[in-house]
Amino acid sequence: MHGEPDEDVVTQFLQYTVLGIVTGAVYAIAATGLVVTYSTSGIFNIAHGAIGMVMAFLYWELRINHHWPAPIALFIVVFVAAPLLGAVIERTLMRRLRGASVAQSLVVTVGLLVLLLGVGEAIWKPTVARELAPFFDPKKFKLLGVFVSWHDAITILVGIAVAIFLYIFLARTRIGIAMRAVVDDRNLLSLNGAQPDRVSMLSWAIGSSLAAIAGILLAPKLQLNHIVLTLLVVNAYAAAMVGRLRSLPMTYVGGLILGLAESYYIGYIHLTGSWWIGLRPSLPTIMLFVVLLLLPESRLRAARLAGAVSPRVPSRRMSLTGAVILVGVAAIVSQFLGSGDLIRVGQGLAFALIMLSLVPLTGYGGQVSLCQMTFAGLGAFAMAKLGVNGSIVGLVVAAGLAAAVGAVIALPALRLQGLYLALSTMAFAALMDYMFFTNQHVFGNFGTLPVARLKFLGLHFTGEKSYFVLLAIAFAGLSMLVMWVRRGPFGRRLSAMRDSQVACATIGMSLARTKLVVFMLSAAMAGLAGALYGGLKGSAGPIDFQMFQSLPILLLAVLGGITTASGALIGGLAFAFLGVLQAHVASIGGLTFLLTGLGAVSIGRNPNGLSFMFSQRLRRLFPRFSAETVALPEPGFDEEVERVAASAG
């Protein structure tokens, strides 16, 4: 830009500023919707962006496909359909989560996101291109020497109007004050004549309307794409966190900062052609990381999954018997399945391995992770690079690399818990999508790397049958490891950390060390699973390990039973079955998302998963089955108190 007139430089700066303010206004609108629902219900709605996506497609359906006038279509979507959807969500799902832990409420809202994504893809096929023109396109007007479209002007004005309206509504009106009070003490609010259920329903209705506005304003700027519009909420996370999910003015400031940062990046860095060219999509997640790290450290809380029951842990003999049976069944089944079926069921075992990595981290320790597929992708990458000709070195490096990255992620996570921890892992997964997996220097120009199957001690697992049995052996071995951990002192520490971090800190237990070790263990298991998954497919590519792939993994693990190895097996096989079902019912787009989401939103009624329900019925039918299990003490920190007291004495 050297040598250009100063007026051109000023004009360009103004153009980038206007664009940044427009983008920031959309982020602010989306983020304020998150703040409204969180500050009035205590539930962080990860499905906020998916609500905006569905409403944007509904607006396109009415405006373009059915040729409704824009004002009528807008009114129906923003003031009728969106509030109604929000009210239904609150009445049928969120009201059941009253008193639930952050982990449980997060899983349900993630399930809602997946469900809405499935609904969107089922109604509006992703293979069909759709466009939504900006308001009053292509009319523009000149402001301070810069041409501004009417769509951009409307976006800015709507953003300002929303901020002013919400500030006055929540601070100056009786119903607004009641909305802020409902999350603190519903009983006290009802004693003052208010109706907490209706107040909560209104807050979700307003939040859904704001999501719809953001989706409609953003769709012409981006595209009518299910994933892109759903990811709007990830970009809004950073803005919402600037206001610490409480302050609407600071949330708006956060949205403007993010919008201006993206715009100036496009104008002054992106066009230089430097290595920074791939950074732009990562700016929201980078900002989220920075904001989370700068937030004051969370206070420890004594809480656990509402309604959750810690299952009995199988004895050593029973664990070994189950492992042998699993491998034996796999060996027999492999003789009767064709090559294609072996690969499909093998994928279920591979995903079960990834879900198994969540058992010690989330099931035992209560730490929610939304980046397990990222660790699996690192393992597949390591196997592709160093597991040449099936060398076991590739598996070792896969586990080691994933564990090292898990330790790096755990370091900032040591001061985070609950919601902030889950968001940080989700942001890390999104960051890896943009900066690592899509980098041509990682997976090459063709986007995939060949992954060899294991050869070890003269045994070649290159055939479909032998590799299928290998996956069963790996799952059986890691399951025994997980149950061995649960029966030991470290497992009791994990249980204590999940039950009450306050009690752990009181007795002098090192929460930081416990979190670091369990993160590394979980990441190493996911990395090993990713290497085996890559060998099953014969290749590894970036689309196999995207952040969105981690969502069904967590959901199905919880549905199967996040506290048991058998639950991970159930979840993995269910994932494989859904893939087969989707292939046979291709006419229903997003069927996997749809069914997974439907199952996940039912977690509020059955937080213990299918494996717990099956084991309870087995114990009634076979009383001896109960004698082969170990009932560990509850709460989990009792034995840890005795151990610390003994060492202190």
N, C-alpha and C positions, 0 to 999 in steps of 0.2 A: 504493500500500500504506500510505500515511500514515493514521493513525488506527486501524489494526488493532491488536489486542492483541499484546503482545510474544510471547506463547506461540504465536500463530499464525505470526508471523514465524520463530520458532525451528523450529516444525514444518515450515514450508515449506522452510526451509534444509536441514533434515535429509532431507526427501523428495528434494530436488534432489541432495543429497550421495549418498544411497543409489543413485539412478538413475545418477549419474555414475560411481560405483564399479562398478556393474553393467556399464555400457557400456565403461568402462576395462578391466575384467577381460577382456571379449571381445577388445578390441583387443590387450591384452597377450598373450593366448593365441595370437592370429594372428601377432603380431610375434615371439613366441618361436619359433614354427615357422620363420619366415624366418631368424632368427638361427641356429637349429640347422643348417639346411641350408647357410647361407653360411659359418658358422664351421668346418664340417666338410668342405666341398667347394670353397669359394671361388667358388660360383656363386649369384648373387642370383636367386631364383625368382620372377619377375614373375607366373607362373601360379599362385602360392600361393592367391590368392583364388578362382581358377577351380576348383581342386581342392576347396576348401571348398564352392563352389556345387554341384558335381556330387554330392558326398557328402550335402549337405543334401537335394537332390532324391531321392537314393537312399533316405535315411531316410524321407522322405515316402512314397515308393513302397512301402516295406516296412510302415511303421507305419499309414498311412492307406489306401492303395489295396489292400494285401493283408492288412490287419488283424492284423499281427504284434504281439505284446506289446512294449511300449516297451523293456524291458531287453534282449530278444533282438535287436530291430532295432538298438539302440545298439551292442551288442557286435559284431554282424556288420559294421556300417558303420565303427566307430571302430577295432576291433582286427583286422579281417580285410580288408575291401574297401579302406580307405584305405592301410594299410601295403603291401598288395599293389600298389596303383596306384603308390605312391611307389617301391617296389622296381623295378617295371617301367620307370618313367621314368628312374631312375638307370642301370639296366642297358642300356637301348636308346638313350638320348639323352645323358645327362650324362657318361657314361663316355667318349663319343667327343669330348667337349669338353675333355679334359684337355690343358692347355697352350695352349688357345685364348685369344684376346683377350677383353676385357670386351665389346667390340662384338659379337663373334660369339656369345658365350654369352647376351647379352641378346636378340639377335634370335631365337635358338632358343627361349628361354623365353617370349618374346612370341608366337612361333608356337605354342607349347604352349598358351598362354592362349587364343588364337583357336581352336585345334583343340578344346579342351575346351568352349569356349563353343558351338561348332558342334555338338558331341556332345550338350550339354545341350538345345539348342533342337531338335535332331532327335528326341530321345527324348521330351522333355516340351515340348509345343508352347507357345510363349509366349502364344498366344491363349486358353489355358485357365487360368482363375483357380484357384489352389491356396492352401490355408491350412494352417498347422501350429500347433496349439494349444500354449501353454506347458505345461511340466511341472506336474502337479497343479493345473491351472487349474480353478476360480477360487480355490482355497484360499490364504489369506493368514494371517500372524501379525503381532502388534504388537511392535515393537522401538523403545524409547525414544520412544514416542508416535507412531511412524510405521508404517503398514501395509506389510508387505513380502511380496511373492508368493514362493511356494516356488521358482518358476523363477529369480527374481532371487537368492535365497539360494543356490541350487545353482550359479548362474553365478559368484558371488563365491567360493564354496568350491572350485569346480573351478579357478578362476584361481589361488588360493593353493596348491592341491595341485600344480598343474602347475609353478608356480615353484619350490616346495620340491623336488619330485621331480627336475626337470631340474638344479637346482643340485647336489644330492647325486650324481645319476647322472653328470654330466659332470666333477665335481671329485673324487669319492671312489671311483669304481669304475674298474676296469682298462679295460673296454670304453669307458667315457665318456672317459677320458684318451686312449685310442687314437683316438676320434672327433675329438677336438680336434687330435691330432697328424697325422692323415692329410692335412690340407690343407697342412701345412708341409713334410713330407718323407716321401713314400710309401715310398721305398726304405729309408730308415732305420727306418721303422716295421716293414716286412717283415723286416728283419734281426733285430728283437726278437721275432719269432715271431708277429706279428699278420698278418691278411689284409686289406690295405687295401681291396680291392674289396668284401668283405663288410661292413666297417666303414662305408664310404661308403653302401652300400645300406641299412644300418640307419638311418643318419642321415636319409635321404630318406623312409624308412618312418615314422619318428617325426614328421618335419615334416609329412607328409601327414595323419597322425592328428590332429595339432594343428589343421591347417586344417579337418578334418572337424568337430572339436569346436566350433571357432569358428563355422563355418557353421550347425551345428545349433542352437547357443545363440542365434545372432543372427536366424535365420529367423523365429521367432515375433514378435520385436520389430519387424522390418521387414516383409518379405513374401517369398514364394517367387518372386523375380524374378531372372532370369539375370544381368542387368547389375548390379543392386543388390548382389547377393551377390558377384559377381566384383570389384566395386569395393571390397569389404571390404579387399583387400590395399593399396589406395591409402591408406586410412585408417590401416592398420597400418604403412605406411612411416615415418611420423613417429615412432611409438613405437620402431620398430627403430633409427632413426637416433639417437635419444637415447642408446641404448646403443652407438652406433657399430658396430652389427652384431656386437658381441663380448660385451658385458656383459648377462647376463640380468636381474640386479636393476635396472639402469638402464632396460632395455627395459620392465620391468614398471612402473617409475615413469613412464616416458613414456606408457604406455597409460592409467594413472590420470589423469595431467595432462590428456590429450586428452579422456577421458570426462567428467571434472569440468568442463572448459571448455565442452563442448557442453551439459551439463546446466544449468549456471549461466546460459549464454546463453539457453536456452529459458525459464528461469524469470524472469530479471531484465532481459533485453534484448528478446528476441523478442516478448514479450507487450506491450511498450510501443507497438508499432505504428510505430516509427521507421523511417528508411531502412535501418537495420541488419537489417531483417527477412530479407533474402536472403542474409545472411552465413553462416548456420549450416552449410549443406552444404560451405562453403569452409574451415571451421576446420581440418580435417586437412591440407589442402594449404597453408594459410597457415603452420601450425605446421611443416610439412615444409620450406618455404622458409626459415623462421627458423632451424631447426636446421641446414640445409645451409650457410647463410651464417655461422653461428657455429662450424662445425667448423673445425679447423685446416686450413690449405691442404695439399692432397695433394702428396706427393712425386712428382716427375717420374719416369716409367718408360720404359724402352726396350723397346717391344713392338710387334708388328704382328699382323695377322690370321694365325692359323696356317693354313698351306696356301694362303694367298692369293697370287696372282700378278698383278703389275701388267700390264695388257694394253698392247699397242702402241697408240699414239695415231695416228689417221689423219692423213695429211698434209693441207695446206690444200686441195690440188686434190681429194683424195678426199672431204674433208668437204663441199666445195661440190657435188661430184657427187652425193653421198648426199642432200644437202638438196634439190637440184633433182629427183632421182628421187622422193623422198618427196612433194613438192608435186605433181609430175606424176601420180603414182599416185593421190593423193587427188582430184585434179581429174577423173581418168578414172572412179574408183570412184563418185564423187558422182553421175555421170550414170546409174548403174545401180541405186542404192539408193533405196528409198522413204523417205518422211519419217521414219517411226519408226526405221528402221535407221540413217539418218544421225545421228539423235540418240544412239542407243546407241553406235555406233562413235565419234561425236564425244565422248561421255563418256570413252571410252577414251583419246582424244588429250588431253582436258583433264586426266585423272588422270596421264597420261604426263608432262605438263608439271609437275605437282606433284611427281612422282617425280624428274624431271630436276633439280629444285631441291635434291635430296639428293645428287646426284653430286659437286658441289664440296665440300659440307659433310662428308658421311659417306664417300663413295667416295674422294675425294682427300685430305681432311683428317683422316678418322678420328673426327669428332665426331658422336656419335649424337644425333639429334633425334627426339622423339616428339610434336612440336607443329606439323607442317607444315600440317595441315588448319586449324589455328587461324590461321596466317598467310594461308591461302587464304580463310578466312572474313572476315578484315579487308579483303582485297582486294575481295571481292564486296560487302561493306558500303560501301566507298568508291565503287565503281562505281555502286551503287544510288543513293547520295546525290549524287554529283558528275558521274556520267556520263549526265546527263539527255539524252535524244534521241541517245544513242550518242556523246557527245563523247569525244574521245581524252584529254581532261583527266582523265576518270575512271580510265583505265588508268594514267596517270602518277601520280595521287594514290594509286591502289591499290598500286603498287610502292613509292612513297615512304612511305606509312603503314606497310606491312608491314616495310620496311627499318628504319624508326625504332623500331618495337616490337622487331624483331630485335636492334637495338643495345642496347635496354634489357635484354632477356633475356641478351644476351652479357656485359653488364657483371658481373653476379654469377657468370656461367659462366666468366669469365676465370680464376678461382681453382679451378674444378672441372674434373674430367676423368673419363672412363670412366663408371662406374656413377653417381656423384653428378651428373654432367652430364645423363645420360639421365633420371634421376629428377627433376631440377629442371625439365627441359622438359616432362615428363609432368605434373608438378604444375602448371605454368603453364597447360597445355592444360585440365586439369580446373578450374582456377580461372576461366579464361575461360568455360568452359561455364556455371558458376554465376553469375558476376558480369557478364558481358557479353552473351553470345548469348541467354540466357533473360530478359534485362532488357527489359521492354515498351517502354522508351524508345529501344531500339536498333532492334528489328525491328517495333515497333508492336504493337498489341493483337491483330492477326490473325496475328502470328508470321512474316510474310514481307514482303519488299520487292521490287518489280518492278526488274529489271535490264535495261537496254536493250542492244541489240547495236550494235556499233561502226559509226560512219559517219565516214569520213576522206577528205579530198581528193576529194570528189565520189563516192567509192566507198561503196556501202551494202551492208554484210554482214548484211542482215536476213533473207535467205532461208536455208533449211536447207542448200542446196548451197554457197552462197557462204561461209556461216559455217563449214562443215566444212573448206573449203579454207583459210580464215583460221586455223583451229586448226592445220592442217598447216604453214602458213607460220610461225606462232609457234613451233611445236616445232622446225622446221628452223633458224630464226634463233637461238633460244636454245641449241640444240645446238652450232651453230658457235661461239657465244660461249663456251660451256663448254669446248669443245676448244681454242679460242684461249687461254683462261686456262690450261689444263693445259700447253700448249706453252711458255708464257712463264715469266718469273721467279717470278711469284706462284704458279703451279701447282707449280713445283719446291719452293717453300716449303711448300705444303700437303702435298706428298708427303713432304718432310723431317719435318714435324710429325707425320704419321701414322707414319712409320718409327721415329723416335726423338726425343722431345721433349727428352731429356737432351742429345743431340748438338746440337739447335737452340739450347738455352740455352748450351751450351759455346762455340759459335761466335759468340754475341752476337745471334742472330736474335730479334726481338721476337715472342714467342708471343702476347702480349696483342693487339698490333695485327693480327696475322694472323688470330686467332680472331674479332676484332671485324669485320674486313672480310668474312670468309667467311660469318659469320652474317648480316650485312646483305645480302650478295649472294644467299644462299639464301632469306632471307625475302622479298626483293624479287621473286625469280622465282616463289615460291609465291603471293605477293599478286597478281601479274599473272595467273598461272594461275587463281586463284580468281575474278578479275574476268571472265575469258573463260568460265569454267565457269558463273558466274551468268548470263551472257548466253545461253549455250546453253540453260539451263533456263528462262530468262525470269524467274526469281525467285531469291531467296536467303533461307534461313531457318535458325534455330539448329540444327535436326536434321541439316542438311547438313554441318556442320563440327564435330561433337562429337569429343572426345578419342579415343574408340574408333575413329573413322574414320581416325585417323593410324596405327593399328597395321597394318591391311592395306596401307596405302600403303608403309610401311617394309618390310614383309615381301615384298611383290611386287617392290619395287625391288631388294631384295637377291637375290631369286630370279631376276629378269631379268638382273641384273648391275649392282651399285651403282656400279661404277667406269666405266661406259660409258653414252653417250647411247642407244645401241641397247638396252641393258638396261632403261632407263626406258621406252622405247617398247614393248618386250615386256611389261613389267609392267603398263603402262596398258591395253594391248589385252586382256591376260589378265583384268584387273579388269572390263572391260566385258563380256567373254565370260562371266565368272562371274555377273554380274548377269542376263544373258539366260538362262543356264542355270537360275538360281534361279527366274526367272519361269515357265519351262516345266516345272520340277520342283518346284512349290510344295508338294507333299506332304512333301518332306524339308526341314524347317525348318533354318535356319542352314547351308545348303549352301555359301554363299560362305565363311563362317568355317571350315567343315569342310575344304574343299579347300585354302583358303589355308594353314590350319594344317598340313595334311599335307605341303604343299610346303615350308613354312618349317622344319619339324623335320628336313628332309633337308639343311639347309644345312651341317651338320657334315661331310657327305660331299663336298659340292661348294660350297665357299665363294665360288667365282668367278662363279657364276651361269650362266644359259643362254646369254647372249650370248658369253661367253668360249668356251664349248663349241662353239657354232656357228662362231665365227671360226676356231677351231683346225681344224675340219673343212674350212672353206672354203680355208684356206691349204694344206692337203694336196691339195685338188682343183685349186686355181688358185694355183700358186706366185707368179704376178705380183701376186696380192692382197697378199702379204707385203711386196713392194717398195714398195707405196704407203702404208706405215705407218711411223711414227717410233718407234724403240725408245729411250725415254728412259732415262737412266742410273739404275741402282739400286745402292745405296740413294739415295734422292732428295736427301740433304743434301750429296752430294759437290760438285756444282756450286755450292751455296750456300757451302760452305767456301771455294772458290776466289774467289767474288765478295767475301765479307767480308774475306778475306786481302788481296785486291787493293785494296779500299777502305782497309784499315788501312795498307797500305804506301804 
